[in-house]
Amino acid sequence: MTARVGTLDDARLLSREGTITRLAYSCMLMVGINSGWIGPFLPEISHAAHLPIERVGLIVSASAAGSLISVVVAGEINQQLSAQKILVGAMAFFTAGLAGLAASPGLAGLLCAGFLLGLANGGIDIGANALIVELNRERLASALNYLHVLFGVGALLGPLIVSAAFATRVPYWWVFGGGALACAAIAFRLGTTPALEVRMAPTSGDGFIAMLARPHIWVISGVMFLYVGAEIGIGAWLFLYLRMAGALGPILASSGVSLYWLGLVCGRAFGGRLGHRIALPQFTMLASALSAAALVLLIAAPAAGGFAASAVFLIGVGYGPVFPNMIAVGASRFPAEVGRMTSIVVAGGALGAIVAPWIMGQAIAHVSPRASMEIALAFTIAMAALSLSLRAFDASRRNNSQSN
């Protein structure tokens, strides 16, 4: 009888862990969906709010600002609260942010809504990764790979949802309202699922401030600044670029954005298979070079049909493995302080997401569509060079270890 009770308890615990894992994946999926549909909807929001497109584009920067604050704070909060509770709060912010985008008639409301979405994104970045690590230690690499692929899947679905909305003449506020309801349902399910009381274990590292004194963390954060800035900037402005420079209709242009995110998914899937076969700094440099070459092709021939489509796809493929590669590099360099490291480098990425989309929006509004993609190209080339410099850090570290 005792054995049977134990078996039932184990089965219930496994079922609860599976439920919470799927909910964490759902949170990351919603982050991806929002990243994928916000760019294609910007022109419609601009028209409805009677605002210039570059001012509406500040929604992306407001979201990045919220994410920057959130990832810094959530990293330390996670030492006190369970990751599950962080995700409940993040999804509540997500619900409010999407509802705000759906209902706000002016710029101030739209920016506040974008900021709330950023707070949600940062909380999900920290909470979902922490939860998946703790619940899936026996298959950590696989579980984390699925988590990050789900962002790409969501980002792929976002523009497809926009295409369907355009085809059926559904206004953007209905789409955002539906997203808010989905986020509320996830938050409710997370909040009502009995907590496992899993926490990231405190570590004996040197601390947040001491880590900032390490040159290695600045290089990794620099790569993340450039990568996230370029990735989010292209995701936000590719739709308008294809409309203006490629003379594509709204459905084809939003499908082009989906192709970009599909490339990101494929790049991360390939990265999971190749990451153990090549040093990560070199791998990241080669992936960045692929994206840079594809950007050159897209800038040169945005209206060339299949040629441009291939370029868009390859940009995503090259970008795909960069984020997980940098997290892996940081984790190997700071094994005792993975949580703090993640907060710092993701914060670097959030800064990039504030700067690059804003610059690209100014360029597309006041210079030319081509100039916006040239800015993304400059970020990508710098990312390739900086990621390769990580090899010098690794070599210096090995030499120091041997001399000691």
Sequence and secondary structure as in RCSB ss.txt:
>XXXX:A:sequence
MTARVGTLDDARLLSREGTITRLAYSCMLMVGINSGWIGPFLPEISHAAHLPIERVGLIVSASAAGSLISVVVAG
EINQQLSAQKILVGAMAFFTAGLAGLAASPGLAGLLCAGFLLGLANGGIDIGANALIVELNRERLASALNYLHVL
FGVGALLGPLIVSAAFATRVPYWWVFGGGALACAAIAFRLGTTPALEVRMAPTSGDGFIAMLARPHIWVISGVMF
LYVGAEIGIGAWLFLYLRMAGALGPILASSGVSLYWLGLVCGRAFGGRLGHRIALPQFTMLASALSAAALVLLIA
APAAGGFAASAVFLIGVGYGPVFPNMIAVGASRFPAEVGRMTSIVVAGGALGAIVAPWIMGQAIAHVSPRASMEI
ALAFTIAMAALSLSLRAFDASRRNNSQSN
>XXXX:A:secstr
 HHHHHHHHHHHHHHHHHHHHHHHHHHHHHHHHHHHHHHHHHHHHHHHHT  HHHHTHHHHHHHHHHHHHHHHHH
HHTTTS HHHHHHHHHHHHHHHHHHHHH  SHHHHHHHHHHHHHHHHHHHHHHHHHHHHH GGGHHHHHHHHHHH
HHHHHHHHHHHHHHHHHHT  HHHHHHHHHHHHHHHHHHHHHS           S  HHHHHT HHHHHHHHHHH
HHHHHHHHHHHHHHHHHHHTS   HHHHHHHHHHHHHHHHHHHHHHHHHTTTS HHHHHHHHHHHHHHHHHHHHH
 TT THHHHHHHHHHHHHHTTHHHHHHHHHHHH TT HHHHHHHHHHHHHHHHHHHHHHHHHHHHHT HHHHHHH
HHHHHHHHHHHHHHHHHHHHHHHHHHHH 
